[in-house]
Amino acid sequence: MSDGEPPLVDVRQVSKSFRDGSGEPLHAVRSLSIQISAGEAIALVGPSGSGKSTVLHLVGAMIRPDSGRIVVDGADVAAMTGRDLVSYRRTVGFVFQRFQLIPALTAIGNVVAPVLPYDGSRAVRKRAAELLESVGLGDRLHASPSRLSGGEQQRVAIARALINKPRIILADEPTGNLDAETAGSILDLLFDAGLVGVTTVIATHNPAVADRCTRTAELRDGALIESS
Amino acid sequence: MLAYVLAQARRSLVRTAVLGLGILVAAVSFSLLTASVRTTRAQVRGTLSSSYRPAYDILVRPAGAQSALERGRGLVQADFESGIYGGITNTQWRQVLKTPGVSVAAPIANVGVVYPDAELDVPVPQAASGPGEHLFRFHLTWSATQGTARFAGEEPFIFVTDNPDTCSTPFLQHADPEPAYPNTLAQAQGSDESPFYCFVRHPPANGKPTCYSFDPAYSDSANQCTVYLPLIVHFPLLVAGIDPVQENRLLHLSKSLVDGVYLGETQTYTQADWGPDVPVLLSTRSYVDAGLTIAVQSTNAPTNGTLSQRLAHAPLRGAPTAAWTLLRGYRTTTVGTDALNSRALYTAVIDGLAGRGEAPNIFSIASVHYGDRAGVLRPQIVPDDPSAWTGGGGNGGMVDVPINNVDTHFRVITRHDPVNSVAGAGYATFEDVGDFDPTKLPGFSPLSAVPLGAYDPAAATGADPASRAALHGQPLRPTLNLAGLLTSPPYLLTTLAGAHGLTSELNFSGFDDAAPISVIRVRVAGVTGPDKTSINRVKTAANLIHQRTGLAVDITAGSSPAPQTIAVPASRYGTPPLLLHENWVKKGVVLLIVGAVDRKSLLLLVLILVVTAVFLTNAGISVVHSRRREFGTLLCLGWRPRSIFGLAIGELVGVGALAGVVGLAVAFALSATLGLHQPAWQLALVLPVSVALATTAGLAPALLAAQGEPLDVMEQTTTSRQRSRTPRRLTGLAWANLQATKARTVLASLALYTGIAALAILAGISASFHGDVNGTVLGDYVSVQVRHSDYISLGLALLLAGAALGDTVVLSIRERATELVTLRVNGWTNRSLAQLVSTEGLITGAAASILGGLTGVTVGLGLGEPANPVLATAALATLGGILVAAIASILPAITVARLPIGLAAAEA
């Protein structure tokens, strides 16, 4: 982390619990603190259930912490509501492990989806096409997700995450459902294709992914063990 | 955004189609049902309006005239006038006439029954025999009640001779051989009178044929050329006084005149030496069931004159005498028969009154008293009282009792004797000033042609096959028995002043001349039908009449004939026991029906709305539920909740609009098929109704979607599953699955529960409605009218409820496709999978149906409906719901077999 500059993402003593089916509390994150600088590519590693995804969800404002603060670019995300929350989410690009493409939309439709309520102009569609081009799917603009391979679907998901020109990319096991070769190409996209200056947080248990990040934070049982 | 909505719809065509079909069914059902209900309601109201007014709106009777039976059953007895002789004063009548709102107050003052002299000459051509003396004997047999009752009448003789002097023999001299009561011949044997008619034969001469004259002592009969039997006809005629002006206003009585002139308003009687001479209108119709058979018998009496010689010395008194023995001893041979019906008998009466009919007595007949056992009325037999006919004061009554009164009596007879005896024996005379035909009186709606018509004949019909057979399929009519079960309407109408001549204590005894009026029939102004204003007008007028006069008041507007079962015992002379239906009058039927129809219509519409809304909401929530992950993704991507809302409701509204377009065609087609005759613009409402239903039903689901959480995207499946135990059997697994998806289970069962509860309530209300209004002619008719829309309503309610459950089963299959396929991969057969899914649906449906049925019972009983129909219909509705659930579950479950096996390896 750079000295002197405040972190872009400052997670302070954040805890989050869920309840399982029988009502017992499941402590996903316990008093976790982590700071992420702007432009950093950090890998959250740890076994399944260590809280990696939960951290992403917290930073992505999908869930609220039970305690602690999450400050992103000076704003307390955990306290956001309404328009502020929506606006914040538009500054974050999320890449899901299972792609979460909308089956009813084509590839370009999925890329445009985040902007659809706000801007349906041709410019947006043009940008979407360019993004798909940049991820190697220039010739599959109108293919439906069911006709795309896993790798292609994830490419679309990445392109979708970039449509709003996000400051932060949150990727939850982006290669978890892909074979090694495909995973590599996805990683190339994430790290090489137009993400300069974009803060990237990747939850992964794939060492290859961690190797390509500037920093690795290891989580175990909801707590930060090591950050390097 | 629109492209997104359309893309989603295209992608989930089946889902969209199911939803659209649901909206279509709901919208079309709603439109057609409201149209059907409106149509039925309008038809019923039309029927009720046209049938609302019987002859009059209010019946006024003397205080206390309503019997306990009438009060208990809310009825007016069929022949309500019979047995009421006076009780209302002229002053009270005028008070009624002046009551605000009253437009007509037509009184009837029953005077009583008279027997004016009437003779019917029955030709006996068989007696036109050759020279010498010939003795003929006649057997008269009276019949009544479709010939079931038969009793012997007179047994007169006709003696034909060539010798005019023979007829002067005291024994053969004619006197009125009227039958004595109860046995003609025996009494006649002991009487001063001879039942002989003597005819002298005049041989042909001067070109004239053989001629027969009846008793040469009466020279005016010398020109008779045929032998005939002079029959004294005792035909009871009810005399009543009316106000000609009011009667005309009420019934246009003057239009029924076929001869003569109408009664004048101030026309009155003339007081003659013998008694009152009363101007009357005579009815040209008689409705009496009576017949007379005359058997003509020749005898082997000697023709050489020896018989007349022997009879010349016969004593006239004492019985039996040798003469009677002699006469009865001759062998007889029937040489002919003649049958006379009541029309012929009545014609004799009319002819007799063409001059001036004389009546020495007036008879009042009381009402029939009924016992009530198990809902069947039983008329009470009244002992015969011969003194009602003969003996006692005054002129001693009738010389001979009318033969037809020998049969069973149900009424008490009271005789009024003449007081005026200037000539030694007073009597009343009737001047026939005009003849009226009751059938020409303006008719009313046959449904409301309640037996309140003063001139309508009483009638009762057989209520069981034996009675109908006994009556030869004909109705029971009044007979000539004055004390019979049924009475005839007035035959003689005079004015109130004319009636006063009969009831005046100066002329006849025993009348309450101060209160001569028996009933008043009232019409209220401004009554148009069963609307509130009209109803209030009638009620107000009725209340005022009662308050001002203290008389008994019955509102007859809105009445309907209500058949009452009457068990009549066997009569004395052959009529078997009869079970009859007689139309009494049930009051307030129209209001009852209106209220019931209105209530039913309102409940129907409300329930349809509820069922429709629940179905659509269920469908909408199912749609949103199935897209939760998608909505979560969009939230993650920065969509605003209101955009999610718009997306969710956009699909529902779009489908609704599409369904509405299709629904238009369906509605028009169904409307024509079902004969609803709705205007096109009303049917076109299916489109906006469809959109409105989809929008309204989609609000909750869309709000639900907008309130989703981004984390929803992380759900591996759309439900959280928690099995708390290991099921051992398929049924147990189905139960566990249902418990794991409680929300959806509840939602699915809610739709069916609402449908079945609605069905049970509807069916209970319908059954109760039919129970309420059945039992009257009007009610029975309306009951048939409303059944049509009832069947439609019930059918569609079931359809919607089943569709909701089926929809949920389909969704369940779709959402659990991977799981189901995985089971198949692990060895389950398609049949087992289908059983699993259908068992889930059946359990849901059965639980919902039972709860729905219980709700139907609770609500039905809470609304005050009778228990039996409510319980029965709730049970049927529950069974129906289970059946529907079975069908709704099984059909989609069959599609499980078509799930692609590759789903097991695919992402959820």
Boltz contact constraints between the chains, C-beta under 6 A:
constraints:
  - contact:
      token1: [A, 21]
      token2: [B, 722]
      max_distance: 6.0
  - contact:
      token1: [A, 62]
      token2: [B, 710]
      max_distance: 6.0
  - contact:
      token1: [A, 62]
      token2: [B, 711]
      max_distance: 6.0
  - contact:
      token1: [A, 63]
      token2: [B, 711]
      max_distance: 6.0
  - contact:
      token1: [A, 86]
      token2: [B, 640]
      max_distance: 6.0
  - contact:
      token1: [A, 89]
      token2: [B, 638]
      max_distance: 6.0
  - contact:
      token1: [A, 90]
      token2: [B, 638]
      max_distance: 6.0
  - contact:
      token1: [A, 94]
      token2: [B, 636]
      max_distance: 6.0
  - contact:
      token1: [A, 98]
      token2: [B, 907]
      max_distance: 6.0
  - contact:
      token1: [A, 100]
      token2: [B, 633]
      max_distance: 6.0
  - contact:
      token1: [A, 100]
      token2: [B, 713]
      max_distance: 6.0
  - contact:
      token1: [A, 102]
      token2: [B, 630]
      max_distance: 6.0
  - contact:
      token1: [A, 104]
      token2: [B, 7]
      max_distance: 6.0
  - contact:
      token1: [A, 104]
      token2: [B, 8]
      max_distance: 6.0
  - contact:
      token1: [A, 104]
      token2: [B, 11]
      max_distance: 6.0
  - contact:
      token1: [A, 105]
      token2: [B, 7]
      max_distance: 6.0
  - contact:
      token1: [A, 114]
      token2: [B, 637]
      max_distance: 6.0
  - contact:
      token1: [A, 114]
      token2: [B, 638]
      max_distance: 6.0
  - contact:
      token1: [A, 117]
      token2: [B, 639]
      max_distance: 6.0
  - contact:
      token1: [A, 117]
      token2: [B, 643]
      max_distance: 6.0
